[in-house]
Amino acid sequence: MVSMIQLGQSSVLPHPIDNDSYDRIILCIRLLCNTGNEVRKIWLNSCHESFVTMLSDKQLRETEEIKAKAQISHSQPDDLIDFYHLKSRRGMSQLELEDAVHDDLKRATGEFVKDENDANRLNRVLQLTGFSDPVYAEAYVTVHHYDIVLDVTVINRTKETLQNLCLELATMGDLKLVERPQNYTLAPELSKQIKANIKVSSTETGVIFGNIVYESSNVLERTVVVLNDIHIDIMDYISPAVCSDAAFRTMWAEFEWENKVAVNTVIQEEKEFLDHIIKSTNMKCLTALSALEGQCGFLAANLYAKSVFGEDALVNVSIEKQADGKLSGYIRIRSKTQGIALSLGDKITVKQKGGS
């Protein structure tokens, strides 16, 4: 073992020995040199108890996940069965056909997402123009798998008929407008529903911006009303997932994109801050609950999530309580693509302070 340490620290090898292996070998050498009862008790009894506790926690988590999945009722006995191939496709766009196929796959695999409640629906209504603008517009944003559907309500608040009214949209990021909305004629004080479909190709925060252009009889030139930007939240695309510790370490070593966020929060309890990050990022904590118990002034945990595009998101939270009671440390995010690392880092930076 001494020879292995000397070889690992020599300049002959292209890669030196890592710190974990070095510490482990040094510990084994100390054990052989010191055969007292205290060391024997630590290695034979304490390590065995820790290993048994780890296995118990793992079995408990697996049992709870199985029970949670068993309680989910995907369909009732009297639910209507829809046969996709027997449906009429008249009046359906290619986008709607693709979504219908994807919904059928979700139902078959037990991953179908239930409808949102009214509170979540209201949170997706975004005001695009001001109340004093001649044209008022608001959008209801629906994130549906790989597509974003904007249901824009446009209201003519003037006493004139607006001609050639058009909703012009542009995207930034991996977003693509499927089709350009057509022109409309809007009578005084009437409203119009305009639908726009946008394709999503990767997990990252995208921005949709645009304006409303129209003509009126009193104004010779076309009038332009600039719309507020619509920011697409990355949380709509990632969901909690589970992987083994070995798989997490392998991906952590392989993924090249890393985003390091310094801890800046008003929360003063380590476990409370970890729960806040888990809730804000919609991720799964892989660290056993027994490892997070106690008050030692330090906490380290691994979080994992998977996107709808099959991308993996890894997060390591390492925090320490200072003498003044404040928390310090870093949150490291790793992924195979740059977009999810940057977007998740921006989300954590905004949400980590807490208090809201």
N, C-alpha and C positions, 0 to 999 in steps of 0.2 A: 504493500500500500504506500509506503514511503517512496518507493521507486516510481509509482504511478504519479504521485504528486510532483516529484522532481521532473518527470517527463512532461507532465501537463504544464509546468511553469517554464519549461525550456523554450528556446527560440527555434528548435528544430521543427516543431509542429506548426502547421499553418494557422491553426486555431487553438488558443490556450484553453486550459480547463476552466469550466464555468464555476462561479462562486458557490452554487448549491452543491455540486459534486465535491468541491474542495472542502467545504464545511462538513459534509457527511463523512468523508474519509478521515478528516482530523478527529471527528467525534468517535469513530470506530477505533482509532489508534489510542485515544484517551481511555476508552473502555477497556482495551486490552492491558493498558498500563495500570489501571486502577480497578481492581475487582472487588471493591467494597460493597457492602449491602445496599447503600443508598443508590449507587449507580445501577446495581442489579435490579433494584426495585423499580427504578425509572424505566429501564429498558424492557423488563419482562412484564411488569404489572401495569404501570401507567400508560405505556404505549398500547398495550392490549386493550385497556379500557377505552382509550381514545378511538381505537379502530372499531370496537364494538359500537360505540356511540355514533360514529360516522355511518356505519351500516344501518343502524336503527333509524337514523334521520332519513337516509336515502329510501328505506322501505316505507317509512311513514309518508314521505312526499309522494312516492309512487302510488300508495294506497289512496291518498287524498285525491290525486289526479284521476284515478280510475273511478272513484265515487262521484266526483264532479262531472265526469263525462257521462256516467250512467244516469245522472239526474236530468240531463238535458234531453228534452223531448223534441226531436227534430220534426215530427209530424204526428198528427192525431189519427186514430183509426178511420174517422169519417172525412178526412181531408180529401179534396179533389185531386185526382191524378191527371196531370197535363201531359199529353203525348205530343212532343215537339214536331214530329214528322206529320202529324195529322192537323196541325194548326194552319190557319190561313196566313200566308205571307203577304197578302195584299196590303199595300199602304205602309209596310215596314221598311225602314232603311237598312243598309248593310250593317250599320252600327248597332241598331236594335236587334238584328238577327244574331250578331256575335254575342251581345249581352245575354240574350235568351239561352244560347248554348252554354255560356259560362255559368249562368244560374242553375241550369240543369246539372252541370258537373258539380257545383257546390252542394246541391241537395243530395246528390248521389254519394258524395264523400263525407257528408255530415258537417260541412264547413259553412253552410248557408248562414249568413248574418241576418239576425232578426231586425225588424223595423225599429227605427229610433223613436224615442218618445217625443212629445211635443216640445219639451225644453231644448233638446238637442236640435230639433228642426229650426227653432227660432234663432239659435246661435249661428245658423248657416245663412241667414238673411243679411245681406250686406247692402248698405246704402251707397249708391254710386254717384249721385249728384246732390246738390244742396236744395233746401226747400225753396229758396228764392230763384232758382233757375227756371227758365220757361218750360223746360222738359225735366220731369222728375223720373228717376230710374232707380230701381233696386233689383238685386239678383239673389236668387236662391241657388246655392251651390250644392250639387250632388256629386260626390265622388263614388263612382261605380266601377270597381275593379281597375281596369286600365283606361277608363274614360272619365272625363269631367263634363258634367252637363250643367250649363248655366241657363236657368229660367229667368229671363230679364223682363220685368214689368216696366213699361214705358208709359208715362201719363203726360198728355198734352195739357198744360196748365194755362194756356193762352186762349184768347177768343178767336183765334185764326186757325185755318186748316193748314197743317204742316204736310208738305209734299216731299217725296223722295227721302223720307226719313230712313236712315240707315245706321245700324250698329256696327261700327268698325272696331275690330279687336286685333290685338297683337300679343305675342307671348314671348317670354324670356325664360330660358332653361330648356329642359327636354320636354317641352309641350308643343303640340302641333294642332293648329286649327283645322278641323275636318272640312268644313264648308263655310263659305262667306254668307252671312245672312242677307236676305234680299231687301229691296226697298219697299217702304210702306207709305200709305197716305193716312194721316191721323187727323180725325175731326176734332173740333174744339172740345176740351175737357173730357176726352175719351182716352181709354188706355188700350195698350196692345201687349200681348205676350210674345216675346221673341226667344227662341231657343237656339243655343249655340253648343256644339259638341267639340270637345278638345281631347286629343289622344295624349296619353302619358307613356313615356318609354323608359323612365328610370325613377328611382326613389331620390328625389331631391326637392328642395323648396323652389317652386316656380312662381312666376309673377305674370298675371294677365292684366294688361292695360289697354285703353282704347278711348273712343269718344263717340258721341252721337252727332251725326251730320244731318241737316234738314234744310229745306227751302220754304220760304213763306212769301205771300203776295206783296207785303210791304217792304221786304228787304230783297235787293237785287242779288247780293252775294249769298253764298251758302253760310249758314250759321253752324258753328262747331261748339259743342258742349263737352268739355274734358271730363272723363270719368275717374273716380277714385280707383287706385290699383287694387287688384284682388290677389292676395297672397295665398298660395296653396300650401296647406300644412302638411309636413312630412308624417305627422301622426296618423294621417288617413291611410298610409301605405304600409306601416309596420305593425306587427302584432307580437305578443310574447311567445317565445319558443323555448324549447329545452334541448340541451346537448350535454354530453358527458364532459367531465373535467379534462380528459385527455384530448377530446376534439376541440375544446375551447383553447387549450394551450397550443395545439397545432395550428389552428387558424390565427391565433394571436401572433405566432412567429412568422406565418406566411404573409399575412396582410400587410401591404406596404403603405397604405394611407393611415396616418394617425393625426388626431386633433387633440391637443392638450388644453384643457380648460381649468383655470385656477378657481378654487372654491372662494366664493364671495357671497355670504348669506347672513341673515339675521338669526337663523335657527342655531340654537346652542347645544342641542342634543344630537349625538352621532346617528342613532337609530332613526330619529325623527327626520333628519336630513336625508338619510338613505331612502326611507319610505316616500318622501316628497319627490326625490329624483325618479324613483320607480313609477310613481303615479304620473309624473309629468312626461316621461319618455315612453310610457306604455311598454315597458320591458319586463323580463322575468329575472328574478334574482336566483342565481345558481348556487350561491353560498348557503350552506346549511344554517338553519335558525340557531342551532346550538353554538355555532361559531360566532354569532352576532350577539349572544347574551353577555351580560356582565357590564361593568363600568371600568374600563381600563384606559380610557382617554384616547383610544386609537381604534379605527375600524377600516377594514378592507373587504370589499365585496365585488363579485363579478356579475354583470348583467348581460342578458342575451335577448336578441329579437331577430325576427326574420321578416323581410318585405314580401309583398305580393309578387315581386319579380324574382324571388329566390335569392336575394342578396342577404348576407349575414351582417349583423351589427353587433359589435363587441364593445362593452364598456367596463372599465375598471375604476372603482371609486376607492380612493385612499384618503382618509381624513384623520385629523388629529386635533384634540382640544388643547388650546393654548392656556397659559396661566391666567389670562384675563377672561376666560370662558368662551372665547370665540373659536370657531372652527376654521382650520386651514388645511390645505392639501390640494390635490389635483384630481380631475376626472379625465381619464384618457379614453378616447374613442378610436377604434380601429375598424376598418372595413376594406373590402377589395376595391371599391370605387371611391373617387374623391367626393362625389356629390352627397352621399349619405353621411360621410364623416363630417363634412362642413355643415350640412343642414342640421344634423343632430347636435353638433357643437353649438350652433347658434340658438337652437331650442333650449338647450341646457343653460346657456348664458342668460337667456331671458327669464327662465322659470326658476333658477336655483335660489334666488334670494329669499323666496318664501314670503309669508305674510299675506298672501292673496290666494 
